[in-house]
Amino acid sequence: MNSLNIIYRSLLCSKNIVKPKVIRFIQTSSYLLQSVEEQVAQQKKRNEEVQDMPELVRDFLDPAEFFRQIKSIGIDFFCGVPDSLLKDFCAYVTKNVPKEQHIITVNEGAAVGLAAGYHLATGKPAMVYLQNSGLGNIVNPIMSLATPGVYSMPMLLLIGWRGEPGKRDEPQHRIQGPATPGILAAQGIPFQPLPDYHDGAEQALQTAKRYMETAHGPYALLVKRQTFLPYKLPKISMDDQFELTREGAMQYVVNGLHQRDVVVGTTGMLSRELYEYRQSRGDGHERDFLTVGSMGHASSIALGIALQKSERQVFCMDGDGAILMHMGVLATIAASGPKNFKHIVINNGTHDSVGGQPTVAMDHEKFSLSQIAKGCGYKEVMVATKKEEIDKCMQIIRQTTGPVLLEIKVKTGHRKNLGRPTRSTTENKKDFMHFLQLS
Ligand SMILES: Cc1ncc(C[n+]2csc(CCOP(=O)(O)OP(=O)(O)O)c2C)c(N)n1
């Protein structure tokens, strides 16, 4: 038992004299100090200790075994957008399923379309995996294509249930989590939580199979957090090409900004890193709008601001996964042509914030974000990979008429001790709007 655990246990014994807040803090710290593997080992030990009380046992699904169970109900094709709650299963699929049978799509709606095409060609259902944040993206192709009332396309939806009631989570997930069952019900999709033990998972899959065979529609399994045992993606070979991480690149970009510049940060860890960097510089947070949810919409938010505040330079700090999710907006930005729109895309070739699964932007030989932006009509595009290049590009970009895009190619990865914004979304919005009004 480590020393924090000992302190925690002795605090529990003297519960009456210690405030609950203190206990919670120490419990969290102790948890954070352990690796996932250590936590799983500790849980297995606890399971052994409570052998005579099976109701206290905590189970996990082995991604490999769950994958075998899915195959056994006749599913061979997998597609979707990765999620942190599904990361171990997604990692297993990414590593073990051939490319022709597994496609990481740019958004969740595209995955439903892909599964529909697969069904048309084979008569079989596919699996579509997604975070519940992506439910909005599937509403149209579910309701107007896959649902039994239209084309009756069976498919198995595996949905990461962020914000599950009763569990701590971020503001946007606390809204989407409790609403998730209702959103599925409104679309006529039957669902159940995925059990975290294999017999239960087997039964759930059999129910899904029967529904897909009889009603010929989508069926959903809701995945609660910590359902899967850890499964790590092998190191991505392209990683060593670049020296900077997303966090480092973001810091050099921020160093090149002026006092009155406005930033819209994309969904995921970039905004969290930006928040911490502002904190460490003693900058305040009023210059940044953090797009906590709404993946893929940071650039539209920045466009909306840039068009109204033509005297301010508006920087959108985007990710490759996010820009791919709603890429059509690049054409809208170029066509509406705000001179003050400055688009910085930090391309790590992965969905780093939810487990590091690759995006198509990883293949730098075949795929070029800067050329796509140019083709859409951006006035200027630039590419940087090193600190000195970013410094230089930031000087040029401020003087260049927009819309302009700087793609910064970096390696994947992040700090393990990255925090989350401690200020509320309401405070952030208020301060940001006030900052925008300053002349
Ligand atoms: C509609 C939607 N789908 C999925 C997610 C889960 N999600 C949050 S961040 C993220 C990855 C973002 O990738 P990228 O833009 O490349 O940024 P990175 O994390 O690599 O910095 C995903 C898939 C989400 N928040 N919203």
The ligand as a Gaussian input file, in Angstrom:
#p B3LYP/6-31G(d) Opt

LIG

1 1
 C      -18.909000      15.286000     -32.290000
 C      -17.807000      14.757000     -31.417000
 N      -17.269000      13.564000     -31.709000
 C      -16.248000      13.071000     -30.938000
 C      -15.798000      13.772000     -29.871000
 C      -14.691000      13.216000     -28.974000
 N      -13.434000      13.932000     -29.191000
 C      -13.023000      14.949000     -28.386000
 S      -11.546000      15.562000     -28.814000
 C      -11.414000      14.455000     -30.088000
 C      -10.178000      14.382000     -30.940000
 C       -9.811000      15.668000     -31.573000
 O       -8.757000      15.422000     -32.473000
 P       -7.891000      16.605000     -33.047000
 O       -8.754000      17.709000     -33.493000
 O       -6.958000      16.044000     -34.046000
 O       -7.114000      17.153000     -31.788000
 P       -6.028000      16.419000     -30.860000
 O       -6.806000      15.770000     -29.788000
 O       -5.251000      15.461000     -31.680000
 O       -5.206000      17.557000     -30.388000
 C      -12.536000      13.636000     -30.167000
 C      -12.732000      12.575000     -31.180000
 C      -16.405000      15.023000     -29.599000
 N      -16.039000      15.785000     -28.585000
 N      -17.401000      15.476000     -30.378000

